[in-house]
Amino acid sequence: MIGKQIRMERIINRKTRKTVIIPMDHGVTIGPVKGLTDMGETVDLVAMGGANAVIGHIGLALHGHRGYGRDIGLILHLSASTSLGPDPNNKVLVNSVESAIKMGADGISIHVNVGAENEASMLTDLGNVAQQCIEWGMPLLAMMYARGHDIEDEKDVEAIKIAARVGAELGADIIKTVYTGTPESFAQVVEGCPVPVVIAGGSKLGDLETLKMVQGAMEAGANGLSIGRNAFQHEHPDRLVKAACAIVHEGITAEEAMKLLEIVVEVPEKKPDGWFRPLSN
């Protein structure tokens, strides 16, 4: 398992054993929204803020990752659906573990909606991908949500406890799931899951609300966060990420972290166009 341990250290801080991950896979689901039109620029900003890794589809590896500036871990997402499809909750595989390895991924992620109509096929995919990740020594992050026609509250503690545990039982190394609203309730999710748990960001929130959510999750025993729109759609993604990192890795409060939003993060000058080009097929 030495390969998996080495790669885990590229997506989790080896000292704190916690992580700040910025998912940028939204381009497949909802298109080129604000913050994702220039993925390379956004990756550089969140990297300068101190993020440990980013998540994205093949397009992120081809068009936006490690172009210049600070290095950052790369987690390639294997499943997808679009907002235009008949059932956006039905996630299907669009990439493979072997392909992700060839593209330089440090980890793999997959999305499962527990309770959805197509839950069975998504669980099958998770189990198969987990076995491949064990074979290749690749860390696996499972995005485990409680979503479906019969799910009245996607933040319900009992539903989230089941979703998180399912991901761990089927072989995930990290579970990403919804924050249940309070440190006390989310502590139940963490307690019932034998692998590290990170919180999703959900819909766009205000700065203090976002940072309080991060603080609450850490108080509950979470191992970090995986927030997308609240980071990459922020006016200053580097500053928001820096503030979140201070809560996760240093244990400061949300109110203290708010002060970091006023501090300019030094971003290196962008390399001239053409200094780097991906290898052609």
N, C-alpha and C positions, 0 to 999 in steps of 0.2 A: 504493500500500500504506500510505498515511499513516494511514488509519482503523485498520488492524490494529495499527500501531505504537502509536497512542494507546491502544487498548484493552489491548494487551499491558502497558503501563505501569500499568494498573489491577490486574493480576494478578501482575506480577513487579516486584520492587524495582528501580527505575531506576538505583540506585547500585551495588548488589551484583550485579545481574542474576540473582538467585536468588529463590526463592519458597517460602512456606509456605502450603499449601492444605489446607483441612479439608473433605473430602467428607462430605455429609450426605444422600446419595441412598439410604441403607439402608432408609428407610421403605417403599419399594416392594418391596424384596427380602425383608426380614425383619420389617417392621411397626414399630410405635411402641415401639422398644426404649429403654432408659434413655438419656437424653441427647437424645432426639428428640421427646419428648412435648411440650415447649415449645421449638419451633425458634427462636423469636425470642430467647428468653433465652440459648440456647446460642450463637447467632450473635453476640450482643453480647459474651458472655464470650470467645469465641475472637478476636473483633475487638480487644477490650481487651488480649488477650495479644500482639497484633501480627500475627495472620495476614493474609496478603495477599488471600486470596479464599476463598470457600466454593463447594462444588459441590452442586447439588440439582436435583430435578425441579420442575415447574411449581408444586407445592405450596409449595416453599420461597419462591419469588417472591411467591406469593399470601398466605402465612400466617406467614412468618418472617424475611424479609430486610429490613434497613434500617428496622426499626421505631423504633429510638431508639439513642442512643449513637454510637460511632465508625463511620464508613463503612467498607465493605469490598467488594472486588470480587465479582461474581456470575458464576459459570459455570453455565449450565443444561445438564443432562444429557439427551441425546436418546434413550437406549436403556434397555431395562428387561427384567427377568424376575422371577419370584417364586420363593420357596423352595417353594411349593406346586405349582408347575407340573411337568409330566412331564420337562422338561429345563431346569433353571435356568441351564445354560451357554448356552442359546440366547437371545441378546439381540435384541430387536426394536425398531424405531423407534417412539417414542410421542410425539415432538414434532418440530418442524422448525426450521431455522435462522431463517427469517423470523419465525416465532412468537416465538422466543427474543429476537430483536432488538426486537420490539414490546413485550416484557416488560422490556426494559432490561438484558438480559444484556451482560456485558463479554467473555464468551467462551462457547464451546461445548465439550461433552465427549461422547464416545461410547465404548462398551465393546466390545472384540472379544476373543473367546477363540480364539486360534490353536490349531488341533488339535482343536477341537470338531466334532461331527457337522455342525453348521450353519455351519461356518467360511465357506463360499462366500458365503452371504447376508450375513453380518456384514461380510466384506471389501467386498462390493458396496455396502453401506450406508456404510461408511467412505469409500470412494472418492467416492461421490455427495455426502456431507456435506462432504468436504474441498473439492470443487469449488464448492459453494455458499458455503463460508466464504471461499474466495478471491474469489468474486464480490462478497460483501458486506463484505469486510475484517474478518472475525471470526477471532480466535484459536481454534485447535482443539487441545484436549487429547485424546489417544487413550489410553484405558486398555487396554494390551496385555498379555494374560496367556497363558500356555501351559497350556491346560486341555482335557482330553478323555479319552476312554476309553484311548487309547494313551500318554497322558502320565503316566509313573510318578512323576516328581518335578517339581512346578510351579516349583521353584527351580533347576532344572538350568540351568547357565550357557549351554550351547549353545542350548537351547530359548528362553531369555529373550533371547539375542542376536538370534535370528530374529524373535521377536515384536516386539521394539523396533524393529528395522530395517524390518519390514513397515509399521509405523505411520508411520515417517518417509518411506518410499518412496511411500506413498499420500497424503501431503500434510499430516500432522499437524505442528503447530508445537511441541508439547510431548508427550513420551511419559511416561506413568505406568506403572510396571511393578514387579514383585516384586524386593525386595533379595535377592541371591543368597547372602548370608551372610557374606562377607568383602570388605574393600576391594579386594583383589587380583582376586577373581573379578568383582566388579561393575564394576571398571575396564574389563574387556573389553566389557561391555555398553555403557558410555558411549562407549568408543573406536569401537565399531562403529555408533553412531547419530549422524547428522549434525545432530540437533536436541536441545535441552535434555531431560534425563531427570530425572524425580523419582520417588522411591520410594513404594510403597504401604505402609500400616502393617500390614495383615493382621490376625490374631487379636489379642485383648487380651494385652498384655505388661506386665511390671513397669516401673516408671519408669526405672530405670537401664538395663534391657535395651532399652527404647524409645529412650532418648537415645544409647546406644552404637550402635544401628542407624543413627540419624541421623548420628552422627559418622563411622561407617564409610562411609556413602554419600557424604558430603561429601569424605572423603579420597580416594574413588574418582573424584571429579570430577563428581558429580551436581550438578544445579542446584537442589536442594531436596527437598521432600517433599510428599506428599499422603496424610496419615494421618487416618483417621476415628475408629474406636472407641477407639483409644488416646488420643485427644484429647477427643472429646465425651462419652465415658463416664468420664473421669477425675473424681475427687472435686473437683478444681479445674481445669477446662479452661483457664481464663485463665493459670494458673501453668505448666501443662505446655506450652502453646503458647509462652509467653514463654521458657521454657527451650529449646525446640526452635528458636525464632527466633534465640536467642543463638548457638547452634551454627551455624546456616545462614548468618546474616548477619554474625556477628562472629568466627566461627572458634574459639570456646572449646571445651573438652573436655566430655565427658558428665559427668565428675565435677564440674567447675566448674558446669555447668548444673544439677546436682542441688541446689545451694545456692539457686537461684532459686525452687525449689518451696516454700521457706519464706517467701518474700516475698509479702505481700498486694498484689495488683494493684488499684489504685483504680478502681472501677467507678462511673460516674455514676448518679445517682438515676434510676430508671425514670420515664418520662413517665406522667402519669395515663392511665387507660384512656379510649379514645375520642379521644385527641389526633390520631390518624392512622387513617384507614380507606382501604383500597384502593378505587379507582374501581370502580363497579359496571359490569357488562357492558352 
